[in-house]
Amino acid sequence: MVLPHPACSAELSRYFDALQRGAAEAYRVAGEARRTGWDPETVVEIPQTEDLAARAETLLRDYGVDGLAKRTRELSKDHDRETVAILAAKEFARRPSRSKEEAVERAVRVGLAILTEGILVAPLEGFVGAKVKRNADGSDYVDLFFAGPIRSAGGTGQALSVLIADIVRRDLGIGRYRATREAGNRS
């Protein structure tokens, strides 16, 4: 894979090219080593990407997020990362899904991947999933599941994932959680 590099001097361009050749060689050697079967995985799991936006899309490749990198780059021209995360999450929640749960889950993962720049596993392992449940009065609400605190993403990632879910649930016509006295007395 040949990755683009910024406009720069010829000397710096040669430097970037040398780095890329070195990385390509390292991936070739790692691939050869993995194919021997001594490791549980027979392929190199970490793909090369051209930027943080592509890293987020690659991280979530199993969640129907084709085009996330391009859209993230477009939104990033005019917005800060937190706003990009929210706007992209809203857009990707509107994509065809088997259920509203799947749409909310995709949106939260997209937002977290953008917030963490596709570097952390928070969108895959810290956030477990979303369910649409029923309040005592029969209305619906979104329930998010985390595998403990998303420590590597910090409080911002976890807090914004809840905000993203709240924004998306409104867009999808899902109600809000309605606490009852009985629920409060269970703790």
Backbone as a chain_set.jsonl record, in Angstrom:
{"seq": "MVLPHPACSAELSRYFDALQRGAAEAYRVAGEARRTGWDPETVVEIPQTEDLAARAETLLRDYGVDGLAKRTRELSKDHDRETVAILAAKEFARRPSRSKEEAVERAVRVGLAILTEGILVAPLEGFVGAKVKRNADGSDYVDLFFAGPIRSAGGTGQALSVLIADIVRRDLGIGRYRATREAGNRS", "coords": {"N": [[0.851, -1.17, 0.0], [0.644, 2.136, -0.89], [0.969, 5.04, 0.744], [-0.37, 8.341, 0.783], [1.501, 11.395, 1.114], [2.02, 14.578, 2.727], [2.184, 17.73, 0.913], [5.442, 18.612, 0.272], [9.011, 19.214, 0.588], [11.405, 17.903, -1.804], [13.34, 16.38, -0.538], [12.129, 15.715, 1.918], [9.983, 14.303, 0.903], [11.295, 12.066, -0.178], [12.154, 10.966, 2.214], [9.682, 10.274, 3.444], [8.868, 8.357, 1.562], [10.871, 6.439, 1.953], [10.263, 5.654, 4.568], [7.765, 4.474, 4.085], [8.489, 2.358, 2.38], [9.992, 0.873, 4.196], [8.009, 0.199, 6.078], [6.332, -1.334, 4.452], [8.03, -3.477, 3.917], [8.329, -4.506, 6.51], [5.696, -5.346, 6.988], [5.551, -7.316, 5.023], [7.442, -9.207, 5.957], [6.295, -9.806, 8.451], [3.891, -10.911, 7.573], [4.827, -13.204, 6.245], [5.924, -14.565, 8.438], [3.622, -14.984, 9.994], [2.186, -16.696, 8.334], [3.45, -19.107, 8.722], [2.226, -20.404, 10.764], [2.783, -20.517, 13.488], [1.731, -18.675, 15.175], [-1.436, -17.878, 16.674], [-3.015, -16.385, 14.898], [-3.044, -16.205, 11.387], [-2.633, -14.154, 9.697], [-1.553, -10.728, 9.391], [-3.038, -8.61, 11.597], [-3.35, -5.852, 11.827], [-4.133, -3.402, 9.744], [-2.59, -1.194, 7.343], [-3.274, 2.253, 7.188], [-4.233, 5.355, 5.662], [-4.792, 7.66, 7.141], [-6.215, 9.072, 10.184], [-8.988, 9.044, 9.889], [-9.417, 6.97, 8.056], [-8.476, 4.919, 9.613], [-10.44, 4.723, 11.605], [-12.633, 3.88, 10.052], [-11.643, 1.422, 9.129], [-11.333, 0.038, 11.524], [-13.988, -0.386, 12.217], [-14.985, -2.017, 10.219], [-16.683, -4.238, 10.105], [-19.204, -3.344, 10.666], [-20.856, -2.075, 8.82], [-19.97, 0.47, 7.758], [-19.02, 1.651, 5.441], [-17.447, 4.222, 3.655], [-17.108, 5.914, 5.78], [-14.591, 7.076, 6.361], [-14.184, 8.946, 4.281], [-16.393, 10.627, 4.69], [-15.846, 11.536, 7.275], [-13.509, 13.01, 6.843], [-14.573, 15.051, 5.221], [-16.43, 16.315, 6.968], [-14.669, 17.142, 8.925], [-13.422, 19.365, 7.925], [-14.886, 21.597, 8.609], [-15.655, 21.316, 11.255], [-15.104, 20.565, 14.785], [-13.591, 17.666, 16.374], [-15.397, 16.396, 18.187], [-17.911, 17.322, 17.344], [-17.882, 16.34, 14.738], [-17.96, 13.603, 15.334], [-20.55, 13.351, 16.41], [-22.182, 14.255, 14.264], [-21.486, 12.424, 12.209], [-22.238, 10.037, 13.452], [-25.023, 10.384, 13.584], [-25.651, 10.383, 10.842], [-24.811, 7.797, 10.063], [-26.468, 6.249, 11.586], [-28.817, 6.439, 10.248], [-28.58, 4.774, 8.127], [-29.614, 1.828, 6.305], [-30.775, -0.721, 8.457], [-31.114, -3.748, 10.349], [-32.53, -3.409, 12.624], [-33.654, -0.962, 15.063], [-32.018, -1.081, 17.237], [-29.606, -2.027, 16.137], [-28.982, 0.172, 14.534], [-28.586, 2.211, 16.461], [-26.449, 1.091, 17.862], [-24.456, 0.983, 15.846], [-24.167, 3.743, 15.397], [-23.187, 4.686, 17.886], [-20.758, 3.286, 17.999], [-19.473, 4.379, 15.74], [-19.266, 7.092, 16.516], [-17.611, 6.819, 18.814], [-15.315, 5.682, 17.634], [-14.419, 7.784, 16.031], [-13.988, 9.758, 17.973], [-11.907, 8.57, 19.435], [-10.03, 8.41, 17.54], [-9.735, 6.089, 16.076], [-7.831, 4.529, 17.252], [-8.043, 3.246, 19.713], [-9.547, 0.385, 21.392], [-12.014, 0.861, 22.379], [-14.464, 1.369, 20.854], [-15.048, -1.19, 20.033], [-14.635, -3.124, 22.102], [-15.006, -1.836, 24.578], [-17.501, -0.608, 24.459], [-20.295, -2.489, 24.469], [-22.867, -2.943, 23.381], [-26.254, -2.09, 22.313], [-29.623, -1.953, 23.384], [-33.102, -1.845, 22.711], [-35.497, -1.166, 24.951], [-38.429, -1.542, 27.105], [-40.268, 0.862, 28.918], [-42.046, 1.07, 32.076], [-44.52, 2.106, 31.423], [-44.91, 1.196, 28.89], [-43.729, 2.581, 26.795], [-40.803, 3.014, 24.684], [-37.184, 2.815, 25.132], [-33.618, 3.474, 25.003], [-31.035, 1.321, 25.972], [-27.775, 1.195, 26.975], [-24.784, -0.788, 26.881], [-21.789, -1.361, 28.539], [-18.457, -2.601, 28.824], [-17.452, -2.242, 31.451], [-15.692, 0.672, 32.681], [-14.627, 2.803, 30.031], [-11.678, 2.988, 30.0], [-9.275, 3.642, 28.563], [-10.249, 5.45, 26.771], [-11.034, 7.485, 28.286], [-13.115, 9.657, 30.313], [-14.497, 11.347, 28.612], [-15.002, 10.005, 26.166], [-16.752, 7.936, 26.982], [-18.851, 9.429, 28.111], [-19.656, 11.001, 25.911], [-20.512, 8.976, 24.23], [-22.897, 8.22, 25.383], [-24.318, 10.595, 25.068], [-24.396, 10.689, 22.248], [-25.954, 8.39, 21.75], [-28.342, 9.299, 22.873], [-29.024, 11.467, 21.204], [-29.29, 10.147, 18.748], [-31.319, 8.294, 19.294], [-33.526, 9.935, 19.501], [-33.684, 10.901, 16.864], [-34.384, 8.528, 15.637], [-36.86, 8.057, 16.597], [-37.191, 6.851, 19.066], [-38.213, 6.541, 22.403], [-37.587, 8.102, 25.659], [-35.873, 7.033, 28.659], [-37.896, 6.328, 31.428], [-37.862, 6.835, 34.656], [-38.97, 5.076, 37.552], [-40.452, 5.072, 40.833], [-40.247, 2.569, 41.973], [-38.105, 1.394, 40.585], [-36.052, 3.015, 41.484], [-35.974, 2.311, 44.162], [-34.897, -0.199, 44.225], [-32.163, -0.309, 44.423]], "CA": [[0.0, 0.0, 0.0], [1.387, 3.388, -0.938], [0.188, 6.055, 1.423], [-0.032, 9.699, 0.347], [2.108, 12.244, 2.137], [1.691, 15.987, 2.482], [3.046, 18.497, 0.013], [6.672, 18.89, 1.009], [10.219, 19.294, -0.225], [11.822, 16.642, -2.418], [14.07, 15.622, 0.484], [11.146, 15.169, 2.85], [9.227, 13.318, 0.141], [12.126, 10.845, -0.213], [12.111, 10.425, 3.57], [8.396, 9.591, 3.598], [8.903, 7.165, 0.711], [11.724, 5.451, 2.627], [9.464, 5.127, 5.682], [6.735, 3.598, 3.53], [9.143, 1.115, 1.929], [10.336, 0.125, 5.406], [6.774, -0.363, 6.631], [5.889, -2.402, 3.541], [8.912, -4.624, 4.147], [7.966, -5.063, 7.815], [4.435, -6.071, 6.801], [5.851, -8.517, 4.245], [8.1, -10.157, 6.859], [5.292, -10.231, 9.434], [2.967, -11.805, 6.868], [5.534, -14.482, 6.066], [6.017, -15.21, 9.745], [2.291, -15.431, 10.392], [1.762, -17.83, 7.493], [4.073, -20.357, 9.183], [1.277, -21.063, 11.647], [3.213, -20.555, 14.884], [0.893, -17.719, 15.89], [-2.849, -18.236, 16.489], [-3.506, -15.704, 13.704], [-2.159, -16.467, 10.246], [-2.486, -12.907, 8.935], [-1.274, -9.533, 10.189], [-4.372, -8.057, 11.845], [-3.384, -4.394, 11.836], [-3.922, -2.907, 8.386], [-2.087, 0.168, 7.184], [-4.28, 3.215, 6.737], [-3.6, 6.61, 5.275], [-4.999, 8.706, 8.134], [-7.058, 8.678, 11.315], [-10.341, 8.768, 9.402], [-9.394, 5.626, 7.479], [-8.283, 3.98, 10.715], [-11.75, 4.528, 12.234], [-13.449, 3.054, 9.161], [-11.087, 0.071, 9.114], [-11.637, -0.55, 12.827], [-15.407, -0.757, 12.25], [-15.338, -2.579, 8.906], [-17.738, -5.253, 10.219], [-20.429, -2.7, 11.144], [-21.559, -1.361, 7.759], [-19.587, 1.876, 7.795], [-18.315, 2.043, 4.223], [-17.524, 5.651, 3.387], [-16.914, 6.692, 7.005], [-13.368, 7.876, 6.282], [-14.43, 10.084, 3.386], [-17.334, 11.541, 5.336], [-15.142, 12.136, 8.41], [-12.623, 14.047, 6.29], [-15.412, 16.172, 4.772], [-16.963, 17.012, 8.143], [-13.554, 17.711, 9.694], [-13.018, 20.657, 7.357], [-15.65, 22.685, 9.218], [-16.105, 21.015, 12.62], [-14.146, 19.915, 15.683], [-13.738, 16.207, 16.4], [-16.61, 15.994, 18.903], [-19.045, 17.597, 16.459], [-17.781, 15.353, 13.649], [-18.423, 12.321, 15.876], [-22.012, 13.4, 16.528], [-22.791, 14.35, 12.924], [-21.283, 11.149, 11.506], [-23.07, 9.033, 14.124], [-26.403, 10.593, 13.138], [-25.764, 9.943, 9.449], [-24.666, 6.346, 9.944], [-27.642, 5.637, 12.217], [-29.905, 6.451, 9.264], [-28.367, 3.746, 7.097], [-30.476, 0.659, 6.503], [-30.395, -1.611, 9.553], [-32.1, -4.787, 10.668], [-33.339, -2.956, 13.758], [-33.235, 0.302, 15.658], [-30.874, -1.41, 18.099], [-28.417, -2.075, 15.292], [-28.698, 1.546, 14.116], [-28.016, 2.918, 17.611], [-25.136, 0.491, 18.131], [-23.532, 1.468, 14.819], [-23.931, 5.164, 15.632], [-22.31, 4.85, 19.05], [-19.418, 2.813, 17.618], [-18.914, 5.382, 14.831], [-18.876, 8.245, 17.323], [-16.453, 6.463, 19.641], [-14.146, 5.488, 16.783], [-13.943, 9.113, 15.637], [-13.466, 10.425, 19.177], [-10.653, 7.939, 19.841], [-9.198, 8.432, 16.335], [-9.529, 4.737, 15.561], [-6.638, 3.941, 17.86], [-8.393, 2.436, 20.879], [-10.536, -0.669, 21.181], [-13.269, 1.252, 23.035], [-15.657, 1.16, 20.031], [-15.289, -2.619, 19.817], [-14.66, -3.912, 23.326], [-15.494, -1.052, 25.716], [-18.944, -0.504, 24.241], [-20.729, -3.846, 24.14], [-24.026, -2.934, 22.508], [-27.426, -1.305, 22.678], [-30.915, -2.638, 23.315], [-34.291, -1.014, 22.873], [-36.296, -1.812, 25.993], [-39.728, -0.918, 27.401], [-40.542, 1.47, 30.221], [-43.221, 0.508, 32.75], [-45.732, 2.572, 30.741], [-44.962, 0.61, 27.549], [-42.917, 3.329, 25.822], [-39.483, 2.41, 24.52], [-35.996, 3.599, 25.454], [-32.353, 2.82, 24.642], [-30.191, 0.886, 27.072], [-26.419, 0.96, 26.485], [-24.011, -1.737, 27.667], [-20.35, -1.15, 28.488], [-17.666, -3.631, 29.497], [-16.738, -1.478, 32.458], [-15.336, 2.009, 32.195], [-13.767, 2.821, 28.846], [-10.557, 3.686, 30.622], [-8.321, 4.214, 27.617], [-10.892, 6.551, 26.059], [-11.302, 8.539, 29.244], [-14.516, 9.95, 30.587], [-15.124, 12.035, 27.485], [-15.518, 9.01, 25.217], [-17.922, 7.256, 27.529], [-19.939, 10.396, 28.249], [-20.16, 11.37, 24.59], [-21.236, 7.855, 23.636], [-24.26, 8.31, 25.921], [-24.926, 11.738, 24.375], [-24.663, 10.254, 20.869], [-27.113, 7.493, 21.789], [-29.536, 10.098, 23.148], [-29.336, 12.22, 19.988], [-29.704, 9.198, 17.711], [-32.619, 7.687, 19.646], [-34.548, 10.929, 19.137], [-33.799, 10.873, 15.399], [-35.007, 7.258, 15.244], [-38.2, 7.977, 17.181], [-37.19, 6.02, 20.275], [-38.498, 7.37, 23.577], [-36.56, 8.235, 26.701], [-36.073, 6.217, 29.851], [-38.757, 6.958, 32.437], [-37.598, 6.216, 35.952], [-40.11, 4.89, 38.457], [-40.052, 4.963, 42.247], [-39.884, 1.163, 42.226], [-36.757, 1.178, 40.049], [-35.12, 3.72, 42.362], [-35.907, 1.652, 45.459], [-34.234, -1.517, 44.091], [-30.718, -0.261, 44.655]], "C": [[0.898, 1.234, 0.0], [0.491, 4.469, -0.337], [0.595, 7.434, 0.939], [0.69, 10.441, 1.466], [1.888, 13.699, 1.75], [2.636, 16.621, 1.463], [4.278, 18.917, 0.801], [7.847, 18.951, 0.036], [10.555, 17.92, -0.797], [12.535, 15.762, -1.393], [13.103, 14.954, 1.464], [10.292, 14.105, 2.16], [9.989, 11.995, 0.064], [12.129, 10.167, 1.154], [10.814, 9.651, 3.81], [8.347, 8.311, 2.77], [9.736, 6.058, 1.349], [10.984, 4.834, 3.817], [8.423, 4.127, 5.177], [7.332, 2.28, 3.044], [9.506, 0.242, 3.124], [9.114, -0.53, 6.027], [6.271, -1.51, 5.769], [6.736, -3.654, 3.739], [8.589, -5.295, 5.478], [6.669, -5.86, 7.721], [4.665, -7.357, 6.01], [6.462, -9.595, 5.14], [7.104, -10.689, 7.891], [4.294, -11.192, 8.801], [3.567, -13.177, 6.644], [5.579, -15.252, 7.374], [4.66, -15.749, 10.183], [1.841, -16.654, 9.597], [2.402, -19.145, 7.911], [3.184, -21.108, 10.156], [1.695, -21.145, 13.104], [2.391, -19.613, 15.766], [-0.564, -18.151, 15.708], [-3.478, -17.583, 15.261], [-2.527, -15.927, 12.566], [-2.005, -15.258, 9.332], [-2.152, -11.78, 9.905], [-2.598, -8.789, 10.346], [-4.449, -6.547, 11.69], [-3.096, -3.874, 10.433], [-3.317, -1.499, 8.393], [-3.232, 1.045, 6.694], [-3.6, 4.553, 6.48], [-3.756, 7.723, 6.291], [-5.93, 8.196, 9.23], [-8.478, 8.339, 10.882], [-10.417, 7.358, 8.82], [-9.217, 4.574, 8.57], [-9.615, 3.687, 11.407], [-12.634, 3.643, 11.366], [-12.954, 1.607, 9.155], [-11.408, -0.663, 10.41], [-13.063, -1.099, 12.862], [-15.883, -1.442, 10.974], [-16.466, -3.607, 8.962], [-19.098, -4.664, 10.615], [-21.13, -1.849, 10.091], [-21.251, 0.12, 7.712], [-18.787, 2.301, 6.56], [-18.524, 3.528, 3.962], [-17.3, 6.521, 4.616], [-15.679, 7.587, 6.911], [-13.584, 9.125, 5.436], [-15.333, 11.114, 4.068], [-16.686, 12.247, 6.525], [-14.223, 13.258, 7.932], [-13.43, 15.276, 5.868], [-15.905, 16.991, 5.968], [-15.869, 17.72, 8.932], [-13.069, 19.047, 9.151], [-13.678, 21.817, 8.092], [-16.009, 22.481, 10.694], [-14.981, 20.411, 13.456], [-14.48, 18.423, 15.772], [-15.021, 15.755, 17.098], [-17.845, 16.195, 18.034], [-19.054, 16.623, 15.289], [-18.318, 14.009, 14.119], [-19.944, 12.277, 15.943], [-22.673, 13.405, 15.153], [-22.656, 13.04, 12.156], [-22.149, 10.058, 12.129], [-24.522, 9.149, 13.672], [-26.591, 10.071, 11.712], [-25.718, 8.427, 9.331], [-25.788, 5.6, 10.657], [-28.797, 5.54, 11.228], [-29.72, 5.42, 8.158], [-29.294, 2.564, 7.353], [-29.901, -0.292, 7.56], [-31.48, -2.651, 9.741], [-33.027, -4.334, 11.782], [-32.851, -1.588, 14.219], [-32.045, 0.071, 16.589], [-29.579, -1.399, 17.306], [-28.013, -0.667, 14.853], [-28.05, 2.342, 15.245], [-26.613, 2.396, 17.893], [-24.101, 0.99, 17.123], [-23.168, 2.922, 15.078], [-22.972, 5.387, 16.797], [-20.891, 4.392, 18.712], [-18.732, 3.817, 16.686], [-18.423, 6.592, 15.636], [-17.648, 7.973, 18.162], [-15.193, 6.291, 18.805], [-13.563, 6.829, 16.347], [-13.325, 9.825, 16.838], [-12.105, 9.871, 19.587], [-9.688, 7.801, 18.668], [-8.858, 7.039, 15.819], [-8.361, 4.008, 16.171], [-7.013, 2.951, 18.962], [-9.445, 1.39, 20.538], [-11.883, -0.324, 21.813], [-14.494, 1.03, 22.16], [-15.996, -0.308, 19.812], [-15.481, -3.382, 21.117], [-15.169, -3.152, 24.549], [-17.0, -0.871, 25.659], [-19.411, -1.854, 23.724], [-21.917, -3.858, 23.19], [-25.155, -2.082, 23.05], [-28.672, -2.178, 22.529], [-32.014, -1.588, 23.395], [-35.197, -1.784, 23.818], [-37.577, -1.027, 26.226], [-39.747, -0.355, 28.818], [-41.78, 0.8, 30.819], [-44.521, 0.922, 32.055], [-45.851, 2.05, 29.304], [-44.179, 1.364, 26.492], [-41.521, 2.709, 25.76], [-38.37, 3.384, 24.901], [-34.765, 2.798, 25.049], [-31.566, 2.523, 25.907], [-28.822, 0.546, 26.487], [-25.669, 0.035, 27.43], [-22.521, -1.5, 27.435], [-19.667, -2.28, 29.233], [-16.805, -2.943, 30.551], [-16.406, -0.103, 31.912], [-14.447, 1.899, 30.958], [-12.54, 3.619, 29.252], [-9.642, 4.353, 29.603], [-8.93, 5.369, 26.829], [-11.175, 7.717, 27.005], [-12.793, 8.77, 29.415], [-15.228, 10.597, 29.423], [-15.735, 11.051, 26.509], [-16.77, 8.33, 25.724], [-19.102, 8.213, 27.65], [-20.519, 10.77, 26.889], [-20.874, 10.209, 23.908], [-22.68, 7.836, 24.135], [-24.998, 9.47, 25.245], [-25.288, 11.357, 22.94], [-25.891, 9.349, 20.83], [-28.395, 8.277, 22.025], [-29.967, 10.884, 21.913], [-29.917, 11.293, 18.922], [-31.071, 8.599, 18.037], [-33.751, 8.649, 19.324], [-34.784, 10.914, 17.631], [-34.544, 9.631, 14.917], [-36.4, 7.082, 15.844], [-38.294, 7.056, 18.383], [-37.37, 6.951, 21.469], [-37.34, 7.417, 24.557], [-36.886, 7.306, 27.868], [-36.909, 7.0, 30.854], [-38.57, 6.204, 33.758], [-38.883, 6.11, 36.763], [-39.582, 4.831, 39.892], [-39.579, 3.547, 42.549], [-38.459, 0.884, 41.747], [-35.726, 1.838, 40.964], [-34.948, 3.039, 43.714], [-35.19, 0.308, 45.407], [-32.773, -1.471, 44.453], [-30.323, -0.272, 46.094]], "O": [[1.812, 1.341, 0.817], [-0.591, 4.764, -0.845], [1.779, 7.681, 0.707], [0.497, 10.132, 2.642], [1.606, 14.011, 0.593], [3.727, 16.116, 1.194], [4.165, 19.51, 1.874], [7.692, 18.764, -1.171], [10.047, 16.901, -0.328], [12.356, 14.544, -1.381], [13.248, 13.777, 1.792], [9.922, 13.11, 2.783], [9.4, 10.926, 0.223], [12.11, 8.939, 1.243], [10.833, 8.527, 4.31], [7.837, 7.292, 3.234], [9.365, 4.886, 1.299], [11.072, 3.627, 4.046], [8.227, 3.067, 5.771], [6.758, 1.213, 3.266], [9.351, -0.979, 3.078], [9.173, -1.682, 6.455], [5.834, -2.537, 6.288], [6.211, -4.768, 3.729], [8.578, -6.523, 5.565], [6.557, -6.934, 8.313], [4.04, -8.379, 6.296], [6.053, -10.755, 5.09], [7.076, -11.888, 8.17], [3.897, -12.177, 9.423], [2.899, -14.194, 6.829], [5.302, -16.451, 7.409], [4.574, -16.866, 10.693], [1.186, -17.544, 10.14], [1.939, -20.207, 7.493], [3.357, -22.31, 10.359], [1.009, -21.795, 13.892], [2.375, -19.765, 16.988], [-0.897, -18.739, 14.679], [-4.375, -18.159, 14.646], [-1.314, -15.846, 12.761], [-1.323, -15.331, 8.31], [-2.437, -11.874, 11.099], [-3.21, -8.385, 9.358], [-5.532, -6.015, 11.442], [-1.951, -3.899, 9.982], [-3.515, -0.725, 9.33], [-4.054, 0.619, 5.883], [-2.53, 4.837, 7.018], [-2.943, 8.647, 6.317], [-6.373, 7.048, 9.207], [-9.103, 7.442, 11.448], [-11.382, 6.635, 9.069], [-9.746, 3.467, 8.463], [-9.894, 2.54, 11.758], [-13.313, 2.753, 11.878], [-13.757, 0.674, 9.175], [-11.719, -1.854, 10.391], [-13.318, -2.145, 13.459], [-17.08, -1.44, 10.687], [-17.141, -3.826, 7.956], [-20.042, -5.412, 10.872], [-21.927, -0.98, 10.443], [-22.164, 0.943, 7.635], [-17.967, 3.215, 6.637], [-19.646, 4.029, 4.041], [-17.301, 7.747, 4.507], [-15.721, 8.74, 7.34], [-13.21, 10.227, 5.834], [-15.067, 12.315, 4.027], [-16.945, 13.427, 6.759], [-14.166, 14.325, 8.542], [-13.021, 16.408, 6.125], [-15.804, 18.218, 5.97], [-16.107, 18.766, 9.536], [-12.373, 19.783, 9.851], [-13.101, 22.899, 8.191], [-16.598, 23.365, 11.316], [-14.037, 19.827, 12.926], [-15.527, 17.982, 15.299], [-15.668, 14.814, 16.636], [-18.725, 15.335, 17.992], [-20.112, 16.135, 14.891], [-19.051, 13.345, 13.387], [-20.555, 11.275, 15.573], [-23.613, 12.649, 14.907], [-23.611, 12.595, 11.52], [-22.73, 9.243, 11.412], [-25.178, 8.142, 13.408], [-27.578, 9.398, 11.416], [-26.498, 7.837, 8.584], [-26.033, 4.431, 10.358], [-29.655, 4.666, 11.351], [-30.617, 5.221, 7.339], [-29.708, 2.328, 8.488], [-28.714, -0.616, 7.554], [-32.625, -2.451, 9.337], [-34.161, -4.8, 11.887], [-31.783, -1.122, 13.822], [-31.171, 0.929, 16.713], [-28.577, -0.833, 17.743], [-26.824, -0.352, 14.807], [-27.079, 3.065, 15.02], [-25.694, 3.178, 18.135], [-22.996, 1.375, 17.505], [-21.998, 3.298, 14.991], [-22.046, 6.192, 16.697], [-19.924, 5.046, 19.102], [-17.538, 4.076, 16.83], [-17.297, 7.052, 15.45], [-16.738, 8.801, 18.221], [-14.113, 6.71, 19.223], [-12.344, 6.989, 16.3], [-12.257, 10.426, 16.724], [-11.242, 10.623, 20.039], [-8.649, 7.151, 18.788], [-7.815, 6.837, 15.198], [-7.94, 2.97, 15.659], [-6.355, 1.923, 19.117], [-10.142, 1.494, 19.528], [-12.801, -1.142, 21.781], [-15.502, 0.539, 22.669], [-17.125, -0.631, 19.442], [-16.394, -4.2, 21.225], [-15.711, -3.766, 25.468], [-17.69, -0.966, 26.674], [-18.974, -2.308, 22.666], [-21.976, -4.693, 22.287], [-25.035, -1.443, 24.095], [-28.746, -3.033, 21.646], [-31.866, -0.568, 24.068], [-35.612, -2.906, 23.527], [-37.789, 0.024, 25.622], [-39.31, -0.996, 29.773], [-42.477, 0.05, 30.135], [-45.506, 0.186, 32.088], [-46.78, 2.416, 28.585], [-43.979, 0.846, 25.394], [-41.112, 1.977, 26.661], [-38.576, 4.595, 24.983], [-34.851, 1.598, 24.786], [-31.448, 3.366, 26.796], [-28.722, -0.3, 25.598], [-25.89, 0.067, 28.641], [-22.053, -1.446, 26.298], [-20.233, -2.85, 30.166], [-15.579, -3.055, 30.537], [-16.801, 0.24, 30.798], [-13.614, 0.998, 30.862], [-12.391, 4.784, 28.885], [-9.275, 5.516, 29.771], [-8.196, 6.187, 26.273], [-11.517, 8.813, 26.56], [-13.618, 8.152, 28.743], [-16.435, 10.421, 29.257], [-16.869, 11.239, 26.068], [-17.739, 8.164, 24.984], [-20.232, 7.847, 27.328], [-21.738, 10.849, 26.733], [-21.759, 10.436, 23.083], [-23.588, 7.474, 23.386], [-26.17, 9.339, 24.892], [-26.381, 11.678, 22.473], [-26.766, 9.518, 19.98], [-29.43, 7.957, 21.44], [-31.158, 10.955, 21.612], [-30.912, 11.62, 18.276], [-31.893, 8.417, 17.139], [-34.829, 8.217, 18.914], [-35.926, 10.913, 17.17], [-35.25, 9.676, 13.91], [-37.047, 6.06, 15.616], [-39.369, 6.536, 18.684], [-36.755, 8.015, 21.537], [-36.27, 6.856, 24.322], [-38.021, 6.859, 28.034], [-36.664, 8.181, 31.098], [-39.061, 5.089, 33.935], [-39.768, 6.96, 36.663], [-38.401, 4.568, 40.119], [-38.619, 3.353, 43.295], [-37.693, 0.209, 42.436], [-34.652, 1.283, 41.193], [-33.9, 3.17, 44.347], [-34.904, -0.27, 46.456], [-32.189, -2.509, 44.765], [-29.133, -0.234, 46.408]]}, "num_chains": 1, "name": "protein.A"}
